[in-house]
Each structure stands twice: as C-alpha cells, then as structure tokens.
C-alpha cells in the first residue's frame, strides 16, 4: 500500500528566499499526522506545494502513490484542503460556496445539496442563510472552510491550523469527525500551534525549523499512554517539551518593564 | 491631539508603501509630476492669470466663481471616484484601538484626511486664485487667505457628506433608484444647461440662480464682490455653508450605516445563476455561477449597469448636436455607431478590470480545484461579456423604435458589429489587466478607485472612448457608410482577440499564480 504523502528532497524558493530546504517525509495512509514548526518555518509552503498550489523548486512529491504536479486534476479530486488563509469567496453565501466546492469536486446536484445542508446544520451555520461570507466571524469562516475541505469525502485532508479561533464545541465536533476519517483508513495532515490538541489527536508528528528543515519525526502515541519519548538521550513526556527541544526554543528575554 | 503627527506620519508611510510596487512608483511619478506642474501653474501663473484675465474682462466675480466651482466639483468627483482623502484616511474603527475620545477620533481622522495630497492640492489651487486677486488689488490678503482656507475646508466636508450619503443610498434598491434618477438629472442637465443661461454657451453656472448660493460662488463673492456688502454676504454664506456641512457630517457619523443582512432568511438552491451556468457543463458551470453571483452582487456593476443606457443616449445626442448638423438625422446614427462601441466598457466598471483582485483569499481556490485554472479565466471572460451584451439588443431595438430615419440591414449590421468589436476588445483588455496587474480590493467597497496603474489606464481609455467615440462616429461616419464592411471585420477581429486572450491569458494565469497570490493576498 503506497504512502498517503511522500516527499523526497522537497525544496521551495521564493526568489532569493529559501522557504523549504531538502524536506523528505513519509506519511502512512490512515494516519493522523501533525506537521509542526515555528512561525515562518515553511509549513504552509509545504502544504501549498504538496497540494499543487505552488510549484516546488526541486524534489519529488507523491500523494497516494501518484506524482504531484500543478496540473494533476484527477489527484486534486482525491484530496481536501483547508488553507491557512481559508480561501473563501466573500461575496457568496455559505451554502453557495459549499455547493460550488461540492460541484467542482464532482458531486451531483442532489448529493451536493444534501451534504451542504447537513454540514451547515452540524456546524451551526444553518441559520446564516443570506449573509455573505465576508460578514462571518473568524470562527464561522473557519468552520465554512473546514466544511469545504471535507464535503467531497477526500482521501487525504490537509488542514492548516484548523482549530485556531474555533469555539470548544466546534473543536470537539471537528476532532470527532477527523477521528472518523482516519478510522476509515483516510489520512489527515494537519499543522497546528496548539500542541496539547496535537498530542491528543495525532498518531505521528514531524517537526521542522526554518527554512523547512526536518528536525524530528516519529510516533507520539506513547505520550498518550504516559510513556516518554527519547531524543538526544533526553526523555520527554509532553509534546511541548519535545517540540521546544527539537525546534530550539528561544531563551526568554528579560523585559523588566513588562 | 498628541497622536496626530504620528498618525499622519503613518498615513503617509502607508501611501508610500502602496507606491513601492513597480506600477505604484510609476503612478507616484505621474502624480508627483502632475502635482508639481499644477502647483507651479496655479501659484505662478494661475492666480495672477485668472485675476488678470478677470480684471481685463471686467468679470472678476464670474471668472473667480467659475474657477472655484470647477476646483470644488472636480475635488468631490476625485474624492468619490479615486478614494482620495475621504475614504482612504483612517476609519473610526481603526482609531478605536488608540486612547482617543470620540471627539479626538473625529478630529484626528478628518485632519489626517485633510492633509492627504488631494486636499493639499485643492487648498493650493484655491489659495493661488485668492492670492492672485489679492496681489492685483481686487481684495485684501486678510480676506483672501481665510476665504480660500474656508472654501477648501467646505470642499472637504462636502465631499465627506456626499460620499457618506451616496454610500447609504446605494445600500437599498430605492436609494439606488434615487441615485440613478439624480445621475440622469445631472446627465440631462449638463448638455442642456449652457443654452438656458442668460450668458448663453459661454456662461455656465449662470444657468440656475441656485448655483449662485453654493460655497464656491459665496467664496467668489467674498473675495471679488463689487461692494463691501456683497463681500460680507458672500463670507457669511461661506461660513454658514461650512457650519451646516460640518453639522450634517457630525450627525451622519453618529448614525452608523446598518447592515442589511437578513440572517434568518432561508437559503435558496438552484437559482437563476445555477440554471444558466449548468448549461456549460460540470467543470465550467460552477465557476460561471460563482462569477455571475459576483457580477450581480457587485456595487460597481449595480451602479454602472443602469446608468449605461441613459449615459449612451446623452453622449450620442450631445455629439450629434455638437456636430452642428442637427438637421441631418444621419448624424445621430453616426454618433450612436461610435457610442455603442463603448457599451462594453460602461456596464461593468472596475469589476472586469480586476476580476481576481475582488476574490481576495478566494483566489487561491482556483488552483486547488480539480480543474485547470484557465477555466476560471474563461468563466470570468464569458460573464464579463454578459452585462454589456444584454444591452446591445435594447439599444438596437430603441434605435429601431425611435430612429428619425429608415434603418436598413446594413445599418443594423454596422451597429451590431460596432458594439461587438468594442465589447470584445474592451473585455480582452480587462482580462489582461486582471491577470497582469491585479490589486486586492474589498468586494463590498463602493467608492474609490484602487485599481492598479495598468487597470486604471484601461479604465481611463474606456472613459475617453465613451466620451469621444460618438464624436469620432460623427466625424468619420459618412466614410464608414461607404466601407461598412470594415465594422463586421472589426467585430470578427475583436472576437479573435478575445479568444486568444482567454487561451493565452489562461497560460499566463497559471504561470503567474505565485506572483498573483502574493499580490492579491497582500503579501507583496
């Protein structure tokens, strides 16, 4: 069975700026994968490259065994993406946007209508009827973007900081759905800065630092069973401690005036 | 008020940041050069020139009123359409994060607005004329300078009030109808007014006595009044105007514009947009439906579309009359032949010059979809054709119903070809501007022009075409009647250019996706 995501020596440059440097990574199918790193370390750029939005400078990317190219239309149909910027059309209503997404991903009109209605109700957006997305709150916009990513039942879900600015009940609902996704053998590839959540939901984690350099990758399920993870002869019992060690946490500056 | 210098500094840093892009630098150079030339002309020559001409013609007050009036109107038009000073300065919401009282926010916001380049230019222009009059002894410096300053202040306040009122009106169908009627009235007045004034063609502004009581006329009476009493009345009028406008502005700003959102309304499925778009297949259909919704909900289109036909009728009749061949019914046909070519520009406005810029972060979605990105450009191009294309049959039917001369098939073919040639050519330019020079613009924005320089140039070309082509039609129409077949050829060429644009533009869109993403998502 091919890996869900396979990156080999991925490199991405924006002009003179190196965003991702020689990143190699394998994510098994059915995995709930956490992709972690400090701000500006290249997480969103990596997702952009692997989902066909951005063109990699060099390296090879495969999803579900198929090579990723910007024109890989059939492959795009099999993945769902929730970008960091959400990518919403602000002038559309929520149901119009989700129906657009569903139809573009090949769902017929009755199925699209049924799924969109159910999603809007489940995400507590059913009463927002004729309100353009541009007038939604940040949390509501995120819910819509999440719904757009899952409406066509993708085989891999790429979620860029999905839980930030969503209320606890929304987060609980999303986590339940995401566990359902992985229990069916489909894959979730997620970035987040909320390490407690990542520790609770993810099976595996990769940590990168600037510029897109892999510093640790491994199974984090032992943490859930209160067993430590060993790195550089040190034992770590929380993902936060592991992350700070691997990513090189900064010494807090002393600002007395604070 | 300690925050004022810091906020004005920030305002100018933001203007400079906007100008740091390549097209921004070009625009800055152009605006800077224009600013310098205008300031030099007005200060060096204009003031004295206006004053000298006015004295020599023994019509000091009339000429001063005309100059003040032109500056006043142009400043308001520039503020409303280019978004300078009024809408570009800080909003009240932005200033709430600073430790300022309500009054402090009002003062800081409007002082920052007043110190924008446009209003400095307006002050320089008004001061130039007033200084010229004072230097030549028509008035005193102690009167000229305060009047010019008060006029510039009134001008800024009037612009703020008008933009706010128009914004409120444009939010409801009734309000839009009122604005439409007002626009029609202004369009109707402009060609008619000069004929009714006691001074005939050369005396615009005398057409309606009410215009004598406007701020520029009051300012002119104050600095160039023939008697001290008239100067006093003029000064009082001007002060009264400023006080009234300021009071209206204060009242308006205390009544924030309410959202017309209807949150409880039921979602509608498979509406007209979906049904029309479904005819184009499963890949293109949803993209077309999205574009149709953007066009039908755009304030730019909602404003431009209804004024297009009255505007076309007005410029056509003006051009026919200006030709001096009012007895020749063919003059109207020739003017319409030119005017109908600009129809493609009028109906859509800024939306079709910056199709993707209005999508904001949604732009990246086109590259995440399981469809080639060129389909997004194709959908944008097809939908952009629709508004103006829907008006072409209306114009032709109106011509057939109202034409003062019999219309043969050749004339109909000429009208149709002229419309199609202009439509295809203009929308092709719009697509290229959208791909090569996008600019992030909030979709809900109503006033102000934030287009990139190339898109702005296309817009200006369209305005010039709209105003100039009817005259060109009158001038060259007779020749075109003999070589009428040129127009169908032009329409075919336009269609070919459009098809090539969609094909080549799709490849460019794909190749430039990262630059466009950076610009549209404001990372540039």
Boltz contact constraints between the chains, C-beta under 6 A:
constraints:
  - contact:
      token1: [A, 53]
      token2: [B, 367]
      max_distance: 6.0
  - contact:
      token1: [A, 53]
      token2: [B, 368]
      max_distance: 6.0
  - contact:
      token1: [A, 73]
      token2: [B, 370]
      max_distance: 6.0
  - contact:
      token1: [A, 76]
      token2: [B, 370]
      max_distance: 6.0
  - contact:
      token1: [A, 77]
      token2: [B, 370]
      max_distance: 6.0
  - contact:
      token1: [A, 81]
      token2: [B, 368]
      max_distance: 6.0
  - contact:
      token1: [A, 85]
      token2: [B, 361]
      max_distance: 6.0
  - contact:
      token1: [A, 85]
      token2: [B, 521]
      max_distance: 6.0
  - contact:
      token1: [A, 86]
      token2: [B, 361]
      max_distance: 6.0
  - contact:
      token1: [A, 87]
      token2: [B, 361]
      max_distance: 6.0
  - contact:
      token1: [A, 87]
      token2: [B, 362]
      max_distance: 6.0
  - contact:
      token1: [A, 87]
      token2: [B, 364]
      max_distance: 6.0
  - contact:
      token1: [A, 87]
      token2: [B, 365]
      max_distance: 6.0
  - contact:
      token1: [A, 88]
      token2: [B, 362]
      max_distance: 6.0
  - contact:
      token1: [A, 89]
      token2: [B, 362]
      max_distance: 6.0
  - contact:
      token1: [A, 90]
      token2: [B, 360]
      max_distance: 6.0
  - contact:
      token1: [A, 90]
      token2: [B, 443]
      max_distance: 6.0
  - contact:
      token1: [A, 91]
      token2: [B, 294]
      max_distance: 6.0
  - contact:
      token1: [A, 91]
      token2: [B, 297]
      max_distance: 6.0
  - contact:
      token1: [A, 91]
      token2: [B, 443]
      max_distance: 6.0
  - contact:
      token1: [A, 95]
      token2: [B, 267]
      max_distance: 6.0
  - contact:
      token1: [A, 100]
      token2: [B, 286]
      max_distance: 6.0
  - contact:
      token1: [A, 100]
      token2: [B, 290]
      max_distance: 6.0
  - contact:
      token1: [A, 103]
      token2: [B, 286]
      max_distance: 6.0
  - contact:
      token1: [A, 104]
      token2: [B, 286]
      max_distance: 6.0
  - contact:
      token1: [A, 104]
      token2: [B, 369]
      max_distance: 6.0
  - contact:
      token1: [A, 113]
      token2: [B, 269]
      max_distance: 6.0
  - contact:
      token1: [A, 129]
      token2: [B, 265]
      max_distance: 6.0
  - contact:
      token1: [A, 129]
      token2: [B, 266]
      max_distance: 6.0
  - contact:
      token1: [A, 129]
      token2: [B, 267]
      max_distance: 6.0
  - contact:
      token1: [A, 130]
      token2: [B, 262]
      max_distance: 6.0
  - contact:
      token1: [A, 130]
      token2: [B, 265]
      max_distance: 6.0
  - contact:
      token1: [A, 131]
      token2: [B, 261]
      max_distance: 6.0
  - contact:
      token1: [A, 131]
      token2: [B, 263]
      max_distance: 6.0
